Amino acid sequence: MELAPDAGMMSEYMYIYYVIIMGFILFALAFGIINTMLMAILERGKETGMLMAIGMNKSKVFKMIMLETVFLTMVGAVVGMAVGWILITITGKTGIDFSSVEEGFEALGWSSVVYPNIPAGFFFGVTLMVVLTGITASLLPARKALRMNPVEALRTDN
């Protein structure tokens, strides 16, 4: 028998909301990475065509694009973790004031000042999801680069 069935139900709904919101965020991230990498490949079509024309095999072109994406994703993950950690540390001490909706918080028995606290495991789990999404999203642009015809790539004007 639960002492606070409402709290348990709210916790379940919060988890569902978290999954939905993370899904949207990861989808937007994947779309952004695909767009950025496709633009980079299209802008550097001549260079990629030249590399393929002088003998660089497709697996090396694929590795080059994937390495670039992994590097950008890792830099973004490290910067994002640092900024997130700083913001959580600051707001964890000072709190976030929701006094404009204080009545709603009081009805639930909560304070209108919230002190966020994110466990390290959760923090690293989200970062891992972001990195994996970034790497997975880069597969489509890398495949597009592999389908390029070196002669046609050299003819295009960028």
C-alpha angles and dihedrals in degrees: 000000000000120000093211111022091173091058091051092050091048089051091053092049091047089055091050090049089048092053092048094047092046089050091055092046093049091046091052090047092051091047091050093049093047090050094047095047094045089052091048091051093047092047091050096041093121093051092048090046090051092051091050092045093054091051111275105148123230094252091059091048088050091049091048093054093043091049091052091051093046090050093049091045093050093048089049091048093050093046091045092050091049094049091044093049092049093049094046091047093050097043091041088063101035098032131218113269115223095172091136088070096031094131092061092049092048091051087060092044094249132130118252089231112075123201107201119215123179119189115235092239092057091046093052092043092057090046090052090051090051093050093047091048090051094050093045092048091054092062093079096053090043091053090049090055091051091056092056117117106226094217093051091044090055092051096054121097116223 
